[in-house]
Amino acid sequence: MKTEERGRRPPDVVGRSWRELDTPALAFDIDAIDRNIEKMAGFLRERGKRCRPHFKAHMCSRLALRQVEAGAIGLCAAKVSAAEILADAGVDDILIANQVNVPVKIRRLMALAQRADVKILVDAADNAEQLDEAAGAAGVKLGALIEVRARSDASTFAKGYTRNGVDTAADAATLAIEIDRLPNLELRGVMAYEGPHPKEQDPTRRRDAILRDFGVMFEYLEAAKRAGLSCEIVSVGGTATYRISSEIDDVTELQPGSYVVMNTMKSRLAPEFEQALFLISSVVGRPEPETAVLDVGMKSLKMSKQDTTDADADRPPIVSIDRAALHHLSEEHAAASLSGDARKLAIGDRVMLAPSYGAPTMNYHDFAYVLRDGVVEDVWPIDARGCSQ
Ligand SMILES: Cc1ncc(COP(=O)(O)O)c(C=O)c1O
């Protein structure tokens, strides 16, 4: 659905300062975005790896096209509905980095495959057959990658995290042979996502752990090469692992997401990327000299509690003014504690927050103001927001 169709037109504010905008308002620092895009693209180019950024990190097709202009071969999408938005925007090479195994969704996937080069992850033979039959009926050839499960550290799994995927190289090879004989599925390679791992801060232990996570994939790749099965795409990686994972010879492409706009949660793991996503808020109350009420709340800002052990890291910092800190978030409002000069904040003043969890925060907003040096240069729809089907 287009922004206009939702009846939520962005106001005509090009040329205005961020301090004049109605709030809460999502904002991109476009210079920081361009530097982040180029940093990742340049790094992977030098390593001879392809870049396939993950769309779920921003859900903004204008940003996706900027990544493609900078050399990305295409994008990853988590969901079919998000992939549809990418195809609408003209992105042809799309990897849906998940399984699609429910009939109503398979039909939707096939309609998409009729107009874009879509690849999908498979981890079960019955799903492969289901997809093959549907692809045959739709008259398309669907690209398939085997998903091998990257076994993350015990603590991540203990917290309840899991992913689909095949757990042994032998099972992966059996599935690959099965896919290879299906007429309408094209075996293109393998994917393993090691992303949840990097909570490990020590660089040596982190590297060892990431490589250990890929153990099943390495074994599978050896078996697949011996059997002459396609390993043309070996897709891995995220913002916190791309340096280590791109050292692996067999890896052909990386799928980082957060690096482009960043968030305070990931910035501890990949400090080379700049915060480029902000949430602008107005002071709407000054109930006490050391407290301000802001107009952002749980409906416009997502915090990352479940993903961090550090309670303070979860609170988005207020970056536009010193000595002001968020200390409570309710549905529509937040409370900030003020000290020093921050006590001069008055009703109507704007502050800028750096979200701790970028993508879900963006999912609350219809559009983002594109700022250059604090002035609105453009307004981009977050056109795949809400695309979780
Ligand atoms: C399969 C997959 N690939 C890539 C990414 C991108 O990770 P990051 O945002 O850390 O770059 C994600 C994020 O969760 C993911 O689920």
The ligand as a Gaussian input file, in Angstrom:
#p B3LYP/6-31G(d) Opt

LIG

0 1
 C       19.085000     -14.321000       7.882000
 C       19.618000     -12.985000       8.225000
 N       20.611000     -12.464000       7.473000
 C       21.136000     -11.256000       7.742000
 C       20.678000     -10.490000       8.810000
 C       21.281000      -9.140000       9.040000
 O       21.886000      -9.028000      10.285000
 P       22.439000      -7.632000      10.777000
 O       21.290000      -6.725000      10.941000
 O       23.124000      -7.941000      12.051000
 O       23.380000      -7.154000       9.748000
 C       19.655000     -11.002000       9.614000
 C       19.188000     -10.244000      10.775000
 O       18.576000     -10.707000      11.696000
 C       19.109000     -12.273000       9.322000
 O       18.111000     -12.793000      10.059000

